Amino acid sequence: MAERLLYEKRQWGEYHVLYERTFPDGISALTKELVIEAGKGISYQRHFHRDEYWTIIDGEGEIIIDGEKRTVKRGDTAIIKKLQLHTLKAITRLTIIEVQIGDILSEDDIERIFLTSEL
């Protein structure tokens, strides 16, 4: 298994791994801080092996989970269950804490959905 990157720049911004642990039952937890630059966003995607729990700690954005769109700001939270389609776009520079919980926490556990129109 490849070693996990603790920091990575992406086209939408950057992330830092804050915490990683595997429990005796085989379930793992991974916590990241993501900074998404204004006007940018993560791909429309879903995961097969993990749930994600997001807490917005700064900025404002728009989140879509299974087609339902809402504006989020500091203090808001979102729960994304396995197989739910989701995306997040920053209106202003957006900082979130993302907690992943599942049996496989890999950057390969992403199915990106490419759309012909903007969400």
C-alpha positions as a LaTeX table, in Angstrom:
\begin{tabular}{lrrr}
\hline
Residue & $x$ (\AA) & $y$ (\AA) & $z$ (\AA) \\
\hline
Met1 & 0.00 & 0.00 & 0.00 \\
Ala2 & 1.33 & 3.44 & $-0.96$ \\
Glu3 & 2.18 & 5.88 & 1.79 \\
Arg4 & $-0.44$ & 8.60 & 2.23 \\
Leu5 & 0.46 & 12.19 & 1.37 \\
Leu6 & 0.02 & 14.48 & 4.37 \\
Tyr7 & $-0.28$ & 17.62 & 2.25 \\
Glu8 & $-1.30$ & 18.11 & $-1.36$ \\
Lys9 & $-2.07$ & 21.06 & $-3.60$ \\
Arg10 & $-4.98$ & 20.49 & $-5.97$ \\
Gln11 & $-6.55$ & 22.60 & $-8.73$ \\
Trp12 & $-9.23$ & 23.70 & $-6.24$ \\
Gly13 & $-6.87$ & 24.48 & $-3.33$ \\
Glu14 & $-5.07$ & 22.22 & $-0.84$ \\
Tyr15 & $-5.52$ & 19.73 & 1.96 \\
His16 & $-3.62$ & 18.71 & 5.09 \\
Val17 & $-4.04$ & 15.38 & 6.88 \\
Leu18 & $-4.55$ & 16.06 & 10.58 \\
Tyr19 & $-5.26$ & 12.58 & 12.00 \\
Glu20 & $-5.37$ & 8.96 & 10.89 \\
Arg21 & $-6.22$ & 5.83 & 12.86 \\
Thr22 & $-7.38$ & 2.25 & 12.29 \\
Phe23 & $-9.48$ & 0.66 & 15.01 \\
Pro24 & $-9.41$ & $-3.02$ & 16.12 \\
Asp25 & $-12.59$ & $-3.78$ & 14.11 \\
Gly26 & $-10.87$ & $-2.73$ & 10.86 \\
Ile27 & $-12.70$ & 0.59 & 10.48 \\
Ser28 & $-10.46$ & 3.61 & 9.93 \\
Ala29 & $-10.83$ & 7.35 & 10.54 \\
Leu30 & $-9.02$ & 10.09 & 8.64 \\
Thr31 & $-9.32$ & 13.82 & 9.35 \\
Lys32 & $-8.29$ & 16.50 & 6.84 \\
Glu33 & $-8.39$ & 20.26 & 6.64 \\
Leu34 & $-9.38$ & 21.37 & 3.13 \\
Val35 & $-8.96$ & 24.92 & 1.84 \\
Ile36 & $-10.97$ & 25.57 & $-1.33$ \\
Glu37 & $-10.21$ & 28.80 & $-3.15$ \\
Ala38 & $-13.07$ & 31.20 & $-4.04$ \\
Gly39 & $-14.84$ & 30.16 & $-7.23$ \\
Lys40 & $-13.32$ & 26.67 & $-7.20$ \\
Gly41 & $-14.80$ & 23.36 & $-6.14$ \\
Ile42 & $-14.26$ & 19.65 & $-5.77$ \\
Ser43 & $-15.54$ & 17.28 & $-8.44$ \\
Tyr44 & $-19.06$ & 15.83 & $-8.37$ \\
Gln45 & $-18.27$ & 12.43 & $-6.85$ \\
Arg46 & $-19.20$ & 9.50 & $-4.66$ \\
His47 & $-17.38$ & 6.95 & $-2.52$ \\
Phe48 & $-17.99$ & 3.23 & $-2.07$ \\
His49 & $-16.13$ & 2.55 & 1.19 \\
Arg50 & $-16.51$ & 5.62 & 3.38 \\
Asp51 & $-18.84$ & 8.18 & 4.87 \\
Glu52 & $-17.70$ & 11.79 & 5.19 \\
Tyr53 & $-18.56$ & 14.35 & 7.85 \\
Trp54 & $-17.83$ & 17.98 & 6.97 \\
Thr55 & $-17.69$ & 20.99 & 9.28 \\
Ile56 & $-17.34$ & 24.42 & 7.71 \\
Ile57 & $-14.89$ & 26.45 & 9.80 \\
Asp58 & $-14.47$ & 29.53 & 7.57 \\
Gly59 & $-15.97$ & 31.03 & 4.44 \\
Glu60 & $-19.11$ & 30.37 & 2.42 \\
Gly61 & $-19.93$ & 27.81 & $-0.23$ \\
Glu62 & $-22.57$ & 25.72 & $-1.96$ \\
Ile63 & $-22.92$ & 22.02 & $-1.31$ \\
Ile64 & $-24.92$ & 19.53 & $-3.34$ \\
Ile65 & $-25.74$ & 16.09 & $-1.91$ \\
Asp66 & $-27.81$ & 13.79 & $-4.12$ \\
Gly67 & $-29.11$ & 16.75 & $-6.12$ \\
Glu68 & $-30.10$ & 18.86 & $-3.10$ \\
Lys69 & $-28.26$ & 22.21 & $-3.07$ \\
Arg70 & $-27.76$ & 24.47 & $-0.07$ \\
Thr71 & $-25.52$ & 27.32 & 0.97 \\
Val72 & $-23.12$ & 26.61 & 3.84 \\
Lys73 & $-21.08$ & 28.90 & 6.08 \\
Arg74 & $-18.98$ & 28.76 & 9.26 \\
Gly75 & $-20.49$ & 26.36 & 11.79 \\
Asp76 & $-22.57$ & 24.38 & 9.28 \\
Thr77 & $-22.13$ & 20.63 & 8.93 \\
Ala78 & $-22.90$ & 18.00 & 6.32 \\
Ile79 & $-23.03$ & 14.21 & 6.39 \\
Ile80 & $-22.26$ & 12.37 & 3.15 \\
Lys81 & $-23.02$ & 8.66 & 3.28 \\
Lys82 & $-21.45$ & 6.02 & 1.03 \\
Leu83 & $-22.76$ & 6.21 & $-2.57$ \\
Gln84 & $-24.25$ & 9.71 & $-2.17$ \\
Leu85 & $-23.28$ & 12.02 & $-5.03$ \\
His86 & $-21.79$ & 15.23 & $-3.69$ \\
Thr87 & $-19.79$ & 18.34 & $-4.48$ \\
Leu88 & $-18.75$ & 21.54 & $-2.77$ \\
Lys89 & $-18.01$ & 24.90 & $-4.41$ \\
Ala90 & $-16.47$ & 27.86 & $-2.61$ \\
Ile91 & $-18.21$ & 31.22 & $-2.93$ \\
Thr92 & $-15.49$ & 32.79 & $-0.77$ \\
Arg93 & $-12.29$ & 31.06 & 0.33 \\
Leu94 & $-13.64$ & 28.07 & 2.22 \\
Thr95 & $-12.01$ & 25.99 & 4.96 \\
Ile96 & $-13.56$ & 22.73 & 6.08 \\
Ile97 & $-12.69$ & 19.88 & 8.38 \\
Glu98 & $-13.48$ & 16.55 & 6.74 \\
Val99 & $-13.68$ & 13.33 & 8.76 \\
Gln100 & $-13.72$ & 10.13 & 6.69 \\
Ile101 & $-14.86$ & 6.88 & 8.34 \\
Gly102 & $-14.85$ & 3.54 & 6.55 \\
Asp103 & $-13.17$ & 0.25 & 5.79 \\
Ile104 & $-11.01$ & 1.71 & 2.98 \\
Leu105 & $-9.83$ & 5.33 & 3.12 \\
Ser106 & $-8.00$ & 5.71 & $-0.16$ \\
Glu107 & $-7.78$ & 8.52 & $-2.71$ \\
Asp108 & $-8.72$ & 5.77 & $-5.20$ \\
Asp109 & $-12.19$ & 5.42 & $-3.60$ \\
Ile110 & $-13.62$ & 8.24 & $-5.70$ \\
Glu111 & $-15.93$ & 7.90 & $-8.67$ \\
Arg112 & $-16.02$ & 11.28 & $-10.40$ \\
Ile113 & $-19.19$ & 12.12 & $-12.30$ \\
Phe114 & $-18.58$ & 14.35 & $-15.30$ \\
Leu115 & $-21.46$ & 16.60 & $-16.24$ \\
Thr116 & $-22.12$ & 18.53 & $-19.42$ \\
Ser117 & $-23.42$ & 21.53 & $-17.49$ \\
Glu118 & $-22.34$ & 23.27 & $-14.30$ \\
Leu119 & $-24.17$ & 22.34 & $-11.10$ \\
\hline
\end{tabular}
